[in-house]
Amino acid sequence: MPLLISSEDMEAVITGDFIHHPVQCSEPDWAEIGDWNVEQAATTRRQALARYATEGRLVLGSHFPRCPAGRVRASGAAWRFELVLGAAPK
């Protein structure tokens, strides 16, 4: 379950275990070993990614390597994760 955090005029979401790598933004159907219900996990990823792309809030990928802060952007039928260096407000 993602965790929403806010401070003054900034909001961010910590992804938790629903997504494990930025590549799952462009390939939300790719399962991870922890996805005990693969179909539900893919549905959850799609719904969350669509919401985050619309809202534009900062996304902190709990399991993302190196640079976990970014924004989700729509890209055709999927999404992409764009790094935010310094995590500036939207």
C-alpha positions as CSV (number, residue, x, y, z in Angstrom):
1,M,0.0,0.0,0.0
2,P,1.5,3.4,-1.0
3,L,2.0,6.0,1.6
4,L,1.2,9.7,1.0
5,I,3.4,12.2,2.7
6,S,3.1,16.0,2.6
7,S,5.0,19.0,3.9
8,E,3.9,22.6,3.3
9,D,3.1,22.8,-0.5
10,M,4.8,19.5,-1.5
11,E,3.2,16.0,-1.6
12,A,4.9,12.7,-2.4
13,V,3.9,9.1,-2.4
14,I,6.2,6.3,-1.2
15,T,5.4,3.3,-3.4
16,G,5.9,0.4,-1.0
17,D,5.7,-3.0,-2.6
18,F,3.3,-2.4,-5.5
19,I,6.2,-1.6,-7.9
20,H,9.7,-2.8,-7.7
21,H,11.6,-1.2,-10.6
22,P,11.1,1.8,-12.8
23,V,10.8,-0.4,-15.9
24,Q,7.4,-1.6,-14.5
25,C,6.1,1.9,-15.4
26,S,6.5,1.0,-19.1
27,E,5.8,-2.7,-18.5
28,P,3.2,-2.7,-15.6
29,D,2.3,-6.3,-16.4
30,W,5.7,-7.6,-15.6
31,A,5.4,-9.5,-12.4
32,E,7.8,-9.6,-9.5
33,I,8.3,-12.6,-7.2
34,G,6.4,-10.9,-4.4
35,D,3.3,-10.5,-6.6
36,W,1.2,-13.3,-5.1
37,N,-1.7,-12.3,-7.3
38,V,-0.1,-11.3,-10.6
39,E,-3.3,-10.0,-12.3
40,Q,-4.3,-7.9,-9.2
41,A,-0.7,-6.6,-8.9
42,A,-0.7,-5.4,-12.6
43,T,-4.2,-3.8,-12.1
44,T,-2.9,-2.0,-9.0
45,R,0.2,-0.7,-10.8
46,R,-1.9,0.5,-13.8
47,Q,-4.4,2.4,-11.6
48,A,-1.7,3.9,-9.4
49,L,0.5,4.9,-12.3
50,A,-2.4,6.6,-14.1
51,R,-3.3,8.5,-10.9
52,Y,0.3,9.6,-10.3
53,A,0.7,10.7,-13.9
54,T,-2.5,12.8,-13.7
55,E,-1.6,14.3,-10.3
56,G,2.0,15.0,-11.0
57,R,3.1,14.4,-7.5
58,L,6.6,13.2,-6.5
59,V,7.0,9.4,-6.5
60,L,9.5,7.8,-4.2
61,G,10.2,4.3,-5.4
62,S,10.9,2.2,-2.2
63,H,12.8,-0.4,-4.2
64,F,14.1,1.7,-7.1
65,P,17.9,1.6,-7.4
66,R,20.1,4.7,-7.0
67,C,17.7,7.6,-7.7
68,P,14.2,6.7,-6.4
69,A,12.6,10.2,-6.7
70,G,10.8,11.1,-9.8
71,R,7.5,11.7,-11.5
72,V,5.4,9.4,-13.6
73,R,4.5,10.6,-17.1
74,A,2.0,9.1,-19.5
75,S,3.7,7.5,-22.5
76,G,1.3,6.0,-25.0
77,A,-0.5,3.1,-23.4
78,A,1.9,3.0,-20.5
79,W,4.0,5.4,-18.4
80,R,7.7,6.4,-17.9
81,F,9.5,7.3,-14.7
82,E,11.4,10.6,-14.9
83,L,14.0,11.2,-12.3
84,V,13.8,14.4,-10.2
85,L,17.2,15.5,-9.0
86,G,16.8,17.6,-5.8
87,A,13.1,16.6,-5.7
88,A,11.8,20.2,-6.4
89,P,8.1,20.9,-5.9
90,K,5.9,20.4,-9.0
